[in-house]
Amino acid sequence: MRQTRIFPFIALALIFVFGACEHKPVASEDSFPADTIDTVAVDTLPVDHAFYGVAGDFGMSSFVLITDQGDTIEVTRTADDGTEGVIYGDAQPGERYYLLTTPDKQSLVAAINLTQLNRFVTDYIIVNGRLVFHPENGADTVTIDDVTDERLLYHTSSGERKVMYAG
């Protein structure tokens, strides 16, 4: 007898719970103005394990960088798998560098002497060791082959080799 009195209350409570929920349509891309939709997929953006700073000491097997944030990073020039890191430009303590490391930040992948690079080009960014000229106006991504005080040697994505001379 007692169970039959509780059943109407349970049924009423369920009606209130489910009746309070409104069906709300799920927003689609069509419901947002076109200029508010972000079309860049986050997982397609390159991960750049790079640091910017001033070179400290160089050794035969190490590279030391004092980052722009004041941290000191010391990496080996050879990764655990035997891959040699590459330094583009002269290895000079006190000059600015872009330092690309392995994901564990223990080994050098590439270092670019920015002090020397800035003698040839100033409108650029570097992403994963690749130089991007004019990132705001029709970017042109190239690969650096060599940079010295006298020249910047690089090649385009089509393989065309180009050179800029100081001057």
CYANA upper distance limits for C-alpha pairs under 8 A (distance plus 0.5 A):
  1 MET  CA      5 ARG  CA      7.43
  2 ARG  CA      6 ILE  CA      7.24
  3 GLN  CA      7 PHE  CA      6.83
  4 THR  CA      8 PRO  CA      7.91
  5 ARG  CA      9 PHE  CA      8.00
  6 ILE  CA     10 ILE  CA      6.86
  7 PHE  CA     11 ALA  CA      6.65
  8 PRO  CA     12 LEU  CA      6.55
  9 PHE  CA     13 ALA  CA      6.60
 10 ILE  CA     14 LEU  CA      6.73
 11 ALA  CA     15 ILE  CA      6.77
 12 LEU  CA     16 PHE  CA      6.84
 13 ALA  CA     17 VAL  CA      6.70
 14 LEU  CA     18 PHE  CA      6.57
 15 ILE  CA     19 GLY  CA      6.01
 16 PHE  CA     20 ALA  CA      6.41
 17 VAL  CA     21 CYS  CA      7.62
 27 ALA  CA     31 SER  CA      6.66
 28 SER  CA     32 PHE  CA      7.85
 29 GLU  CA     37 ILE  CA      7.95
 32 PHE  CA     36 THR  CA      7.21
 32 PHE  CA     37 ILE  CA      7.56
 33 PRO  CA     37 ILE  CA      7.69
 40 VAL  CA     44 THR  CA      8.09
 41 ALA  CA     45 LEU  CA      7.71
 46 PRO  CA    127 VAL  CA      8.07
 46 PRO  CA    128 ASN  CA      7.91
 47 VAL  CA    128 ASN  CA      7.92
 48 ASP  CA    100 LEU  CA      7.82
 48 ASP  CA    127 VAL  CA      6.86
 48 ASP  CA    128 ASN  CA      5.67
 49 HIS  CA    100 LEU  CA      6.14
 49 HIS  CA    101 THR  CA      6.08
 49 HIS  CA    102 THR  CA      7.30
 49 HIS  CA    103 PRO  CA      6.67
 49 HIS  CA    105 LYS  CA      7.96
 49 HIS  CA    128 ASN  CA      7.96
 50 ALA  CA     98 TYR  CA      7.21
 50 ALA  CA     99 LEU  CA      5.73
 50 ALA  CA    100 LEU  CA      4.71
 50 ALA  CA    101 THR  CA      6.61
 50 ALA  CA    128 ASN  CA      7.95
 51 PHE  CA     67 THR  CA      6.94
 51 PHE  CA     98 TYR  CA      6.35
 51 PHE  CA     99 LEU  CA      5.55
 51 PHE  CA    100 LEU  CA      7.05
 52 TYR  CA     67 THR  CA      6.07
 52 TYR  CA     68 ASP  CA      6.54
 52 TYR  CA     96 ARG  CA      7.80
 52 TYR  CA     97 TYR  CA      6.30
 52 TYR  CA     98 TYR  CA      5.28
 52 TYR  CA     99 LEU  CA      6.74
 53 GLY  CA     65 LEU  CA      6.62
 53 GLY  CA     66 ILE  CA      5.93
 53 GLY  CA     67 THR  CA      4.55
 53 GLY  CA     68 ASP  CA      5.37
 53 GLY  CA     96 ARG  CA      5.98
 53 GLY  CA     97 TYR  CA      6.12
 53 GLY  CA     98 TYR  CA      7.41
 54 VAL  CA     65 LEU  CA      6.19
 54 VAL  CA     66 ILE  CA      5.82
 54 VAL  CA     67 THR  CA      6.97
 54 VAL  CA     68 ASP  CA      8.10
 54 VAL  CA     93 PRO  CA      7.90
 54 VAL  CA     94 GLY  CA      6.03
 54 VAL  CA     95 GLU  CA      5.89
 54 VAL  CA     96 ARG  CA      4.91
 54 VAL  CA     97 TYR  CA      6.48
 55 ALA  CA     63 PHE  CA      8.25
 55 ALA  CA     64 VAL  CA      6.45
 55 ALA  CA     65 LEU  CA      5.00
 55 ALA  CA     66 ILE  CA      6.70
 55 ALA  CA     92 GLN  CA      7.51
 55 ALA  CA     93 PRO  CA      5.35
 55 ALA  CA     94 GLY  CA      5.74
 55 ALA  CA     95 GLU  CA      6.25
 55 ALA  CA     96 ARG  CA      6.80
 55 ALA  CA     97 TYR  CA      7.08
 56 GLY  CA     63 PHE  CA      8.09
 56 GLY  CA     64 VAL  CA      5.49
 56 GLY  CA     65 LEU  CA      5.83
 56 GLY  CA     66 ILE  CA      6.95
 56 GLY  CA     93 PRO  CA      5.59
 56 GLY  CA     94 GLY  CA      6.85
 57 ASP  CA     63 PHE  CA      7.16
 57 ASP  CA     64 VAL  CA      6.05
 57 ASP  CA     65 LEU  CA      8.40
 57 ASP  CA     93 PRO  CA      6.39
 58 PHE  CA     62 SER  CA      6.51
 58 PHE  CA     63 PHE  CA      5.52
 58 PHE  CA     64 VAL  CA      6.84
 58 PHE  CA     91 ALA  CA      7.70
 58 PHE  CA     92 GLN  CA      8.39
 58 PHE  CA     93 PRO  CA      7.66
 59 GLY  CA     63 PHE  CA      6.94
 60 MET  CA     77 ARG  CA      8.43
 61 SER  CA     76 THR  CA      6.11
 61 SER  CA     77 ARG  CA      5.67
 61 SER  CA     78 THR  CA      7.54
 62 SER  CA     74 GLU  CA      7.27
 62 SER  CA     75 VAL  CA      6.12
 62 SER  CA     76 THR  CA      4.86
 62 SER  CA     77 ARG  CA      5.78
 63 PHE  CA     74 GLU  CA      6.18
 63 PHE  CA     75 VAL  CA      5.93
 63 PHE  CA     76 THR  CA      6.82
 63 PHE  CA     77 ARG  CA      7.19
 63 PHE  CA    108 LEU  CA      8.14
 64 VAL  CA     72 THR  CA      7.46
 64 VAL  CA     73 ILE  CA      6.13
 64 VAL  CA     74 GLU  CA      4.88
 64 VAL  CA     75 VAL  CA      7.06
 65 LEU  CA     72 THR  CA      6.25
 65 LEU  CA     73 ILE  CA      5.72
 65 LEU  CA     74 GLU  CA      6.98
 65 LEU  CA     97 TYR  CA      8.42
 65 LEU  CA     99 LEU  CA      8.40
 66 ILE  CA     70 GLY  CA      6.38
 66 ILE  CA     71 ASP  CA      6.10
 66 ILE  CA     72 THR  CA      4.98
 66 ILE  CA     73 ILE  CA      6.84
 67 THR  CA     71 ASP  CA      5.76
 67 THR  CA     72 THR  CA      6.77
 67 THR  CA     73 ILE  CA      7.85
 74 GLU  CA    106 GLN  CA      8.03
 75 VAL  CA    101 THR  CA      8.32
 75 VAL  CA    105 LYS  CA      7.65
 75 VAL  CA    106 GLN  CA      5.54
 75 VAL  CA    107 SER  CA      5.28
 75 VAL  CA    108 LEU  CA      6.33
 76 THR  CA    106 GLN  CA      6.97
 76 THR  CA    107 SER  CA      5.22
 76 THR  CA    108 LEU  CA      6.47
 77 ARG  CA     84 GLU  CA      6.52
 77 ARG  CA     85 GLY  CA      5.59
 77 ARG  CA     86 VAL  CA      8.33
 77 ARG  CA    107 SER  CA      6.47
 77 ARG  CA    108 LEU  CA      5.59
 77 ARG  CA    109 VAL  CA      8.20
 78 THR  CA     82 GLY  CA      6.31
 78 THR  CA     83 THR  CA      6.09
 78 THR  CA     84 GLU  CA      5.01
 78 THR  CA     85 GLY  CA      6.33
 78 THR  CA    107 SER  CA      6.76
 78 THR  CA    108 LEU  CA      7.27
 79 ALA  CA     83 THR  CA      5.74
 79 ALA  CA     84 GLU  CA      6.98
 79 ALA  CA     85 GLY  CA      7.96
 79 ALA  CA    102 THR  CA      8.41
 79 ALA  CA    106 GLN  CA      8.24
 79 ALA  CA    107 SER  CA      5.67
 79 ALA  CA    108 LEU  CA      7.56
 80 ASP  CA    107 SER  CA      8.44
 84 GLU  CA    108 LEU  CA      8.25
 84 GLU  CA    109 VAL  CA      7.87
 85 GLY  CA    107 SER  CA      8.05
 85 GLY  CA    108 LEU  CA      5.41
 85 GLY  CA    109 VAL  CA      4.92
 85 GLY  CA    110 ALA  CA      5.90
 85 GLY  CA    111 ALA  CA      8.38
 86 VAL  CA    108 LEU  CA      7.98
 86 VAL  CA    109 VAL  CA      6.80
 86 VAL  CA    110 ALA  CA      5.18
 86 VAL  CA    111 ALA  CA      6.83
 87 ILE  CA     91 ALA  CA      7.79
 87 ILE  CA    110 ALA  CA      6.15
 87 ILE  CA    111 ALA  CA      5.15
 87 ILE  CA    112 ILE  CA      6.50
 87 ILE  CA    113 ASN  CA      8.18
 88 TYR  CA    110 ALA  CA      7.93
 88 TYR  CA    111 ALA  CA      6.52
 88 TYR  CA    112 ILE  CA      5.27
 88 TYR  CA    113 ASN  CA      6.66
 88 TYR  CA    144 ILE  CA      8.01
 88 TYR  CA    145 ASP  CA      7.91
 88 TYR  CA    146 ASP  CA      6.08
 88 TYR  CA    147 VAL  CA      6.32
 89 GLY  CA    112 ILE  CA      6.82
 89 GLY  CA    113 ASN  CA      5.69
 89 GLY  CA    116 GLN  CA      7.32
 89 GLY  CA    146 ASP  CA      6.91
 89 GLY  CA    147 VAL  CA      5.17
 89 GLY  CA    148 THR  CA      5.78
 90 ASP  CA    113 ASN  CA      7.24
 90 ASP  CA    147 VAL  CA      8.35
 90 ASP  CA    148 THR  CA      7.15
 91 ALA  CA    113 ASN  CA      8.06
 95 GLU  CA    113 ASN  CA      7.57
 95 GLU  CA    114 LEU  CA      8.00
 95 GLU  CA    115 THR  CA      6.38
 96 ARG  CA    113 ASN  CA      6.60
 96 ARG  CA    114 LEU  CA      5.77
 96 ARG  CA    115 THR  CA      5.94
 97 TYR  CA    111 ALA  CA      6.89
 97 TYR  CA    112 ILE  CA      5.94
 97 TYR  CA    113 ASN  CA      5.18
 97 TYR  CA    114 LEU  CA      5.54
 97 TYR  CA    115 THR  CA      7.76
 98 TYR  CA    111 ALA  CA      6.01
 98 TYR  CA    112 ILE  CA      5.62
 98 TYR  CA    113 ASN  CA      7.22
 98 TYR  CA    114 LEU  CA      7.11
 99 LEU  CA    108 LEU  CA      7.84
 99 LEU  CA    109 VAL  CA      8.32
 99 LEU  CA    110 ALA  CA      6.60
 99 LEU  CA    111 ALA  CA      5.01
 99 LEU  CA    112 ILE  CA      7.18
100 LEU  CA    108 LEU  CA      6.81
100 LEU  CA    109 VAL  CA      5.92
100 LEU  CA    110 ALA  CA      5.61
100 LEU  CA    111 ALA  CA      6.60
100 LEU  CA    128 ASN  CA      7.38
100 LEU  CA    129 GLY  CA      7.13
101 THR  CA    105 LYS  CA      5.72
101 THR  CA    106 GLN  CA      7.43
101 THR  CA    107 SER  CA      6.09
101 THR  CA    108 LEU  CA      5.19
101 THR  CA    109 VAL  CA      5.50
101 THR  CA    110 ALA  CA      7.46
102 THR  CA    106 GLN  CA      6.96
102 THR  CA    107 SER  CA      6.02
102 THR  CA    108 LEU  CA      6.93
102 THR  CA    109 VAL  CA      6.61
110 ALA  CA    129 GLY  CA      7.02
111 ALA  CA    129 GLY  CA      8.40
112 ILE  CA    117 LEU  CA      8.28
112 ILE  CA    129 GLY  CA      8.39
113 ASN  CA    117 LEU  CA      6.75
113 ASN  CA    147 VAL  CA      8.29
114 LEU  CA    118 ASN  CA      6.32
115 THR  CA    119 ARG  CA      7.61
116 GLN  CA    120 PHE  CA      8.15
116 GLN  CA    147 VAL  CA      7.33
116 GLN  CA    148 THR  CA      6.85
116 GLN  CA    149 ASP  CA      6.40
117 LEU  CA    121 VAL  CA      6.96
117 LEU  CA    147 VAL  CA      7.12
117 LEU  CA    148 THR  CA      8.49
117 LEU  CA    152 LEU  CA      7.72
118 ASN  CA    122 THR  CA      5.99
119 ARG  CA    149 ASP  CA      8.25
119 ARG  CA    166 ALA  CA      7.37
120 PHE  CA    151 ARG  CA      8.23
120 PHE  CA    152 LEU  CA      7.43
120 PHE  CA    164 MET  CA      7.25
120 PHE  CA    165 TYR  CA      7.88
120 PHE  CA    166 ALA  CA      7.01
123 ASP  CA    133 PHE  CA      6.62
123 ASP  CA    134 HIS  CA      5.75
123 ASP  CA    135 PRO  CA      7.90
124 TYR  CA    131 LEU  CA      7.33
124 TYR  CA    132 VAL  CA      5.88
124 TYR  CA    133 PHE  CA      5.01
124 TYR  CA    134 HIS  CA      5.90
124 TYR  CA    135 PRO  CA      6.60
125 ILE  CA    131 LEU  CA      6.66
125 ILE  CA    132 VAL  CA      5.77
125 ILE  CA    133 PHE  CA      7.36
125 ILE  CA    134 HIS  CA      8.48
125 ILE  CA    135 PRO  CA      7.24
126 ILE  CA    130 ARG  CA      5.98
126 ILE  CA    131 LEU  CA      5.18
126 ILE  CA    132 VAL  CA      6.38
127 VAL  CA    131 LEU  CA      7.17
127 VAL  CA    132 VAL  CA      7.88
129 GLY  CA    143 THR  CA      8.25
130 ARG  CA    141 THR  CA      7.17
130 ARG  CA    142 VAL  CA      6.52
130 ARG  CA    143 THR  CA      5.72
130 ARG  CA    144 ILE  CA      7.50
131 LEU  CA    141 THR  CA      6.20
131 LEU  CA    142 VAL  CA      5.81
131 LEU  CA    143 THR  CA      6.59
131 LEU  CA    144 ILE  CA      7.41
132 VAL  CA    139 ALA  CA      6.63
132 VAL  CA    140 ASP  CA      5.99
132 VAL  CA    141 THR  CA      4.76
132 VAL  CA    142 VAL  CA      6.76
133 PHE  CA    139 ALA  CA      6.12
133 PHE  CA    140 ASP  CA      5.63
133 PHE  CA    141 THR  CA      6.78
133 PHE  CA    142 VAL  CA      8.24
134 HIS  CA    138 GLY  CA      7.02
134 HIS  CA    139 ALA  CA      5.53
134 HIS  CA    140 ASP  CA      7.29
135 PRO  CA    139 ALA  CA      4.99
135 PRO  CA    140 ASP  CA      7.91
141 THR  CA    156 THR  CA      7.38
141 THR  CA    157 SER  CA      7.54
142 VAL  CA    154 TYR  CA      7.06
142 VAL  CA    155 HIS  CA      6.23
142 VAL  CA    156 THR  CA      5.17
142 VAL  CA    157 SER  CA      6.68
143 THR  CA    154 TYR  CA      6.03
143 THR  CA    155 HIS  CA      5.96
143 THR  CA    156 THR  CA      6.99
143 THR  CA    157 SER  CA      8.20
144 ILE  CA    152 LEU  CA      8.15
144 ILE  CA    153 LEU  CA      6.78
144 ILE  CA    154 TYR  CA      4.82
144 ILE  CA    155 HIS  CA      7.14
145 ASP  CA    152 LEU  CA      8.39
145 ASP  CA    153 LEU  CA      5.88
145 ASP  CA    154 TYR  CA      5.35
145 ASP  CA    155 HIS  CA      7.58
146 ASP  CA    151 ARG  CA      8.43
146 ASP  CA    152 LEU  CA      6.50
146 ASP  CA    153 LEU  CA      5.56
146 ASP  CA    154 TYR  CA      7.29
147 VAL  CA    151 ARG  CA      6.37
147 VAL  CA    152 LEU  CA      4.98
147 VAL  CA    153 LEU  CA      6.67
148 THR  CA    152 LEU  CA      6.98
149 ASP  CA    166 ALA  CA      7.67
150 GLU  CA    165 TYR  CA      6.27
150 GLU  CA    166 ALA  CA      5.57
151 ARG  CA    163 VAL  CA      7.15
151 ARG  CA    164 MET  CA      5.93
151 ARG  CA    165 TYR  CA      4.88
151 ARG  CA    166 ALA  CA      6.31
152 LEU  CA    163 VAL  CA      6.02
152 LEU  CA    164 MET  CA      5.55
152 LEU  CA    165 TYR  CA      7.03
153 LEU  CA    161 ARG  CA      7.80
153 LEU  CA    162 LYS  CA      6.40
153 LEU  CA    163 VAL  CA      4.97
153 LEU  CA    164 MET  CA      7.09
154 TYR  CA    161 ARG  CA      6.28
154 TYR  CA    162 LYS  CA      5.94
154 TYR  CA    163 VAL  CA      6.84
155 HIS  CA    159 GLY  CA      6.07
155 HIS  CA    160 GLU  CA      5.74
155 HIS  CA    161 ARG  CA      4.68
155 HIS  CA    162 LYS  CA      6.28
156 THR  CA    160 GLU  CA      5.80
156 THR  CA    161 ARG  CA      7.07
156 THR  CA    162 LYS  CA      8.25
